Amino acid sequence: MEATSSKIFSVPNLLSFLRLILVPVLIWIALEGLANYFLMVLGVSLISDMLDGYLARKLDQVSELGAKLDSWADTLTYASMIFGLYQIWPTIFSHQALFLLLATLSFLVPLMASAIKFGEYPSYHTLGAKIAALLIAPAYYLLILVDADTWFRLVILFYLLVASEEVAITIILKKPETNIVSVWSLIRRFSNQTSSR
């Protein structure tokens, strides 16, 4: 029981739990229109997102539960970011409506593909997804603070590529897996398995 608890309440998992807890806080702050507080709390969430994956590898605490918690926290945090734009910065929201729709689709389509095939949430954490997660934070802040939308739009387009890769991974997989580097690494793995038979 102790070993199981230590796996559930590992440092990376606790950081993901923190991010999940911060989602309703972000929604409440957005509803109150507290722009500065929203950006500060969001910053804490995004920094913890960068830390949890690093600490999971560093402390050898990578787990399937951790991967799923991280994915859930990612999706809900990104949803709160879009809601924040809608509620606090409506002008920016309206100007970026098309790209925000594309961003929403980039999260929903891979989710739906995995749900239809496997009946569960995808947690691939590809290299592309990790790069996109690093890029979205500065892009979001630059969009709000200095109205620099070019970088934001490029990052959203990159997210579409990441989403396409995740759908391809879902199509290729026979059963659900977590932590896949890329679709190409998956293809190579299957090719090696086929040639070794």
C-alpha positions as CSV (number, residue, x, y, z in Angstrom):
1,M,0.0,0.0,0.0
2,E,2.9,2.4,0.9
3,A,4.6,1.7,-2.4
4,T,1.3,2.3,-4.3
5,S,0.8,5.6,-2.4
6,S,4.3,6.8,-3.2
7,K,3.7,6.2,-6.9
8,I,0.4,8.1,-6.8
9,F,1.8,10.9,-4.7
10,S,5.1,11.3,-6.4
11,V,6.5,14.8,-6.9
12,P,5.6,14.9,-10.7
13,N,2.1,13.7,-10.0
14,L,1.6,16.3,-7.2
15,L,2.6,19.0,-9.7
16,S,0.0,17.7,-12.1
17,F,-2.6,17.6,-9.3
18,L,-1.6,21.3,-8.6
19,R,-2.2,22.2,-12.2
20,L,-5.6,20.5,-12.1
21,I,-6.5,22.4,-8.9
22,L,-5.4,25.7,-10.5
23,V,-7.8,25.3,-13.4
24,P,-11.0,26.3,-11.5
25,V,-9.0,29.0,-9.8
26,L,-8.1,30.4,-13.3
27,I,-11.7,30.2,-14.4
28,W,-12.8,32.1,-11.3
29,I,-10.1,34.8,-11.7
30,A,-11.1,35.2,-15.4
31,L,-14.8,35.6,-14.4
32,E,-13.7,38.3,-12.0
33,G,-11.7,40.0,-14.7
34,L,-8.5,40.1,-12.7
35,A,-6.0,40.2,-15.6
36,N,-2.8,40.4,-13.6
37,Y,-3.7,37.6,-11.2
38,F,-4.8,35.4,-14.1
39,L,-1.4,35.8,-15.8
40,M,0.5,35.2,-12.5
41,V,-1.5,32.0,-11.6
42,L,-1.2,30.8,-15.2
43,G,2.5,31.4,-15.0
44,V,2.7,29.1,-11.9
45,S,0.7,26.4,-13.8
46,L,2.9,26.6,-16.9
47,I,6.2,26.5,-14.9
48,S,4.9,23.4,-13.0
49,D,4.1,21.9,-16.4
50,M,7.7,22.3,-17.4
51,L,9.0,20.9,-14.1
52,D,6.8,17.7,-13.8
53,G,8.1,16.0,-16.9
54,Y,11.7,16.9,-16.1
55,L,11.4,15.7,-12.5
56,A,9.6,12.5,-13.6
57,R,12.7,11.6,-15.6
58,K,15.2,12.9,-13.1
59,L,13.7,11.1,-10.2
60,D,12.8,8.0,-12.2
61,Q,9.1,8.5,-11.5
62,V,7.8,8.2,-15.0
63,S,4.4,6.4,-14.8
64,E,1.3,5.8,-16.9
65,L,-0.8,7.6,-14.3
66,G,1.6,10.5,-14.4
67,A,1.4,10.7,-18.2
68,K,-2.4,10.7,-18.1
69,L,-2.5,13.3,-15.3
70,D,-0.2,15.5,-17.3
71,S,-2.3,15.2,-20.4
72,W,-5.5,16.0,-18.5
73,A,-3.9,19.0,-16.8
74,D,-2.5,20.2,-20.2
75,T,-5.9,20.1,-21.9
76,L,-7.8,21.8,-19.1
77,T,-5.1,24.5,-18.7
78,Y,-5.2,25.3,-22.4
79,A,-9.0,25.5,-22.2
80,S,-8.7,28.0,-19.3
81,M,-6.2,30.0,-21.4
82,I,-8.8,30.3,-24.2
83,F,-11.5,31.1,-21.7
84,G,-9.3,33.8,-20.2
85,L,-8.9,35.5,-23.5
86,Y,-12.7,35.4,-24.1
87,Q,-13.5,36.7,-20.6
88,I,-10.7,39.2,-19.9
89,W,-9.3,40.2,-23.4
90,P,-12.4,39.9,-25.7
91,T,-10.8,42.1,-28.4
92,I,-7.8,39.7,-28.7
93,F,-10.2,36.8,-28.6
94,S,-12.2,38.1,-31.5
95,H,-9.1,38.9,-33.5
96,Q,-7.7,35.4,-33.0
97,A,-11.0,33.5,-33.2
98,L,-9.9,31.4,-36.2
99,F,-6.6,30.4,-34.7
100,L,-8.3,29.7,-31.4
101,L,-10.7,27.4,-33.2
102,L,-7.8,25.7,-34.8
103,A,-6.1,25.3,-31.4
104,T,-9.3,23.8,-30.0
105,L,-9.5,21.3,-32.9
106,S,-5.8,20.4,-32.4
107,F,-6.8,19.1,-28.9
108,L,-10.2,17.7,-29.7
109,V,-9.4,15.7,-32.8
110,P,-6.6,13.5,-31.3
111,L,-8.8,13.1,-28.2
112,M,-11.8,11.9,-30.3
113,A,-9.6,9.6,-32.4
114,S,-8.2,7.9,-29.3
115,A,-11.6,7.7,-27.6
116,I,-13.2,6.1,-30.7
117,K,-10.4,3.5,-31.1
118,F,-9.3,2.8,-27.6
119,G,-12.0,4.4,-25.4
120,E,-9.5,6.5,-23.5
121,Y,-7.6,9.8,-23.4
122,P,-4.3,9.9,-25.5
123,S,-1.1,10.5,-23.5
124,Y,1.6,10.2,-26.2
125,H,3.8,13.2,-25.1
126,T,5.6,13.2,-28.4
127,L,8.7,15.4,-28.9
128,G,6.6,17.7,-31.0
129,A,4.0,18.1,-28.2
130,K,6.7,18.9,-25.7
131,I,8.2,21.6,-28.1
132,A,4.7,23.0,-28.7
133,A,4.1,23.2,-24.9
134,L,7.3,25.2,-24.4
135,L,6.4,27.6,-27.3
136,I,2.8,28.3,-26.3
137,A,3.6,30.0,-23.0
138,P,5.8,32.9,-24.4
139,A,3.5,33.1,-27.4
140,Y,0.4,33.6,-25.2
141,Y,2.1,36.2,-23.0
142,L,3.4,38.1,-26.0
143,L,0.0,38.1,-27.6
144,I,-1.6,39.6,-24.5
145,L,1.2,42.0,-23.3
146,V,2.5,43.4,-26.6
147,D,-0.2,42.3,-29.1
148,A,2.4,40.2,-31.0
149,D,0.1,37.7,-32.8
150,T,2.5,36.3,-35.5
151,W,4.4,34.1,-33.1
152,F,1.1,32.9,-31.5
153,R,-0.4,32.0,-34.9
154,L,2.8,30.1,-35.9
155,V,2.7,28.1,-32.7
156,I,-1.0,27.2,-33.3
157,L,-0.1,26.0,-36.8
158,F,2.6,23.9,-35.2
159,Y,0.0,22.4,-32.8
160,L,-2.0,21.3,-35.9
161,L,1.1,19.3,-37.1
162,V,1.4,17.8,-33.6
163,A,-2.3,16.9,-33.6
164,S,-1.9,15.2,-37.1
165,E,1.0,13.2,-35.7
166,E,-1.0,12.1,-32.7
167,V,-3.9,11.0,-34.9
168,A,-1.4,9.0,-37.1
169,I,0.0,7.4,-33.9
170,T,-3.5,6.4,-32.8
171,I,-4.2,4.9,-36.3
172,I,-0.9,2.8,-36.1
173,L,-1.2,1.6,-32.6
174,K,-2.9,-1.8,-31.8
175,K,-3.4,-0.9,-28.2
176,P,-3.1,2.4,-26.2
177,E,0.5,3.4,-25.1
178,T,2.0,6.4,-23.4
179,N,5.2,8.5,-23.9
180,I,5.9,7.9,-27.7
181,V,8.7,10.1,-29.1
182,S,7.3,10.4,-32.6
183,V,5.3,8.6,-35.2
184,W,8.6,7.9,-37.0
185,S,10.0,6.1,-33.9
186,L,6.8,4.1,-33.7
187,I,7.0,3.1,-37.4
188,R,10.7,2.1,-36.9
189,R,9.8,0.0,-33.9
190,F,7.1,-1.8,-35.7
191,S,9.4,-2.3,-38.8
192,N,12.1,-3.8,-36.5
193,Q,9.6,-6.1,-34.9
194,T,8.3,-7.3,-38.3
195,S,11.9,-7.9,-39.7
196,S,12.9,-9.8,-36.6
197,R,10.2,-12.4,-37.0
